[in-house]
């Protein structure tokens, strides 16, 4: 009897704390879900507003993938409009399989030119050259935008059906891990923060607590007009530095993708991308 009494004395306050904590945790989850849904709605509305410029290929591709999973009429309308606007883009093959692949140069160039050639190699031809460029680009993990695009070229190659050697495609998990490490150490909103969040929530969802933190950072950065803006970034590649100006459509597009895939992770629709 004494043992039972002691057991009850220990478990009762613990169970009480658990009961008290449960509503708090549920309330936090609901608040994060509402913030993510609100951010997604706001971002899509801004991107569909009259006079809004077309998105770039990267965020357009992400939203195309999201719209295929998520029964959201406004999101799907945005994607359909973007597909029409980008139909004749040089790299349209990233969005539609019937677009012709642009020819890749034998020499990828140097510096930022080399980076641009590598980033869009997945949609180019001939496929053997595209695969070789991707292998070279992903051989040594970078940081920041270099790192995110090293993963993206692997994802885009798979999306367009470009065969890659196992040694190249097998780099994806390590690149995702490196992106996740950078994101865990980042507490300030930026275009890169949104881009990393979209990649990870689509391909390697983090813990709920970490994902909720991203939602908090992103939701707090929304402007009164419903857009997300980011200052320019310095990008260095192949010994050359350049300033990258981030169009608001790029930042806002990745916010929409991140928030949409966050809601997917919450079970509001389907599952992460393969």
Secondary structure, 3 states (H helix, E strand, C coil): CHHHHHHHHHHHHHHHHHHHHHHHHHHHHHHHHHHHHHHHHHHHHHHHCCCCCCCCHHHHHHHHHHHHHCCCHHHHHHHHHHHHHCCCCCCHHHCCCCCCCCECCCCCCCHHHHHHHHHCHHHCECHHHHHHHHHHHCCCCCCHHHHHHHHHHHHHHHHHCCCCCHHHHCCHHHHHHHHHHHHHCCCCCCHHHHHHHHHHHHHCCCCHHHHHHHHHHHHHCCCCCCCCCCCCEEEEECCEEEEECCCHHHHHHHHHHHHHHHHHHCCCCCCCCC
